[in-house]
Amino acid sequence: MKAHISLIMVALVVLLTFVPAASTRNYFTCDSPGGKTCPNCYYNDDGALVIPPDSQCYNS
């Protein structure tokens, strides 16, 4: 039983030490390849620009 509790405690510590990536992203407005303005653009962990789906973008 003590082993189970220790394992759960270790799992909780590991989970709580990692900050979700979404909370550290800087979102900004960008232009899509289709010429629309898109909110909530961001750079992923590899440095690539991520543009939301076209349905979330609007004509500028």
ABEGO torsion letter per residue (X at the ends): XAAAAAAAAAAAAAAAABBBAAAABBBBBBBBAAGBBBBGBBBBAAGBBBBBBAAABBBX
